[in-house]
């Protein structure tokens, strides 16, 4: 438990503070990596260090398998928690294009040699898309101090949230539903 808290603190204070877009930039890669799916042409193309004789080094941090699914989902939700709405929107687009689109276009083969891992990648993708964590924070009013902010700023933030929500829904209808 202490290691878990230390790791979360390090991720939050060091990585998120210094590079706020890191989780967004590597979210789809994390899904492929954590499921140890190596058959995609772009994602999870890491190789073990040259001085390592052990091939298990490549999968040391993979959390593949049904028993590790709760841990993977916890990590995805943790990553989503630190994304801004724009990053979440772009992440949804990448998930739809790279994973769902990859399954449709047979770039991710559900019936291939890595079929179980491909199913896990698709399942994780769909669970993220259905999760509360990926939803946009439409109302930012609770994040603003009402004593400092006037009525115009509150209305502007509410309008911004509504526009983002409409764009998000339109994108979902165009990219996910078909």
N, C-alpha and C positions, 0 to 999 in steps of 0.2 A: 504494500500500500504506500509506503514511503517513497519507493522508487517511482511509482505511478505519479504521485503528487509532484515530485521533483522534475520528472519528464514533462508533465503538463506545464509547470511553471517555466521551465526552460523554453518550451515551444511558445508559450504565450508571451513571455517577457523578452526573449531574445529574437526569435524568428519573426513573430507577428509584428513586433514593434519596429524592427529594422527593415523587414521585407513584407509589407502587408498583403502583397499579391501572391505570395508563395503557395498558399493553399489552393488558390484559384488556378494558378498556372499548372499545378501538378496533380489536380484532383483526378482526372481521367487516368493518368499514369498510375496513380495510387491504386485504383480499382484493378488494373491489369497486374500490377506488381504484387499486391496483397493476395491475389488469387493465383499467383504464379503462372499466369497465362503468357506463353512466349511465342505463340504462333501468329501474332499480329505483325503486320509489316512495319509499324512505327513504334508501338508501345512495348515497354519492358524489354528493351534490347541491351540490358546491362550485362557485363561479363565479369567473372571473378578476377581478382587481382592476379597478376602474372606470377607472383611468388607463392600462390596458394595451390597446393596439390589436392585439396579437398573440394570436390564438385558441389558439396552441400553449402559452400560459402555463398553461392548464388541465391539460394533459397532460405538463407538464415533468418530473414525477417518476414518471409511470406506467412500469411495467416490463412492458407487455403484449407478447404474442407468445411463440411457442414458444422462441425463442432467449434470452429473458429468464427463462424458467421456473426455471432453477437459482438465479438471484439472488432471485426471489420466495420460493422454498422456504427459502433461507438466511435471509432476513428473518423468515419465519414461525417457523423454529426458534429464531432469536435471541430473538424475542418470547416464545415458549413457555418458554424457559430461565429467565426471570425471573418466571414465574407460580407462585403457590402452588397446591396441589392443588384448593382450592375454586374458584379462578379458572379452572383448566383444566376442571373439571367444568362450570362455567357457560359456558365458551367452547364446549364440545362441545354443550351444549344450544342455544346460539345458532346454531351452525353448522348443526345439524340443523333447527332451526325456521326460520331465516331463509334458508338457502341450499337445503338439500335439500327442505324444505317449500315453499319458493318455487318450485322447479322443478316439484314435484308439483302445486301449485295454479296453475301457469302465470303466476306473478308474474315469474318469470325464464324468458323464452322462449328455448328452445334453437333454435327454428326462425325466430326473428324477425330483424330487421335487424342486431342485435348478437349474432347466434348464435355466432360464433367467440369473442367475449368472454364470453358466457354459458357456453359450454363450458369456457373457461379458468377461470372462477370456480368452476364445479362440480368440475373436475379438481383445482384447488388445495384446495378444501374436502375432497374425498375423500383427497387426499394428506396433508393435515394430520391428518385423523381416523385414518389408517393409520400415522402416523409414531410414532417412539419418543418424541418430544418431548411429545406430548399425554398420554402415560401418566402415571398418578399415581405419585408416589414413595411406594410402599407402606411401605417400611421406612425409617424416619428414624434408625435406630440409628447409621448411619455419620456423621450430622450432629451427634450428641450426644457429649460428652466422657464416656467411661465412668468416669473418675476422679471427676467432679463429680456425675454422675447415678446414682441408686440403681436397683435392680432394678425397683421399682414404676413409675418413670417410663419405663423402657424397655418394660415390658409395656404400659403405657398408650398409648405412641406406636405400638407394634405393633398393638394393638387398634384404635386410631384409623385406622391405615392399612388394616386389613382391612375395617372398616366402610365407609370411603370407597371402597375397591375394589369392594365388593359393590354399593353404591349406583350407582357408575359403570357396572358391568356391567349392572345392572337397567335403568338409563336407556338404555344402548346397545341392549338388547334391545327396549325399548318404543319408542324413537324412531328408531333407525337401521335395524334389521332390517325392520320392516314396510315 
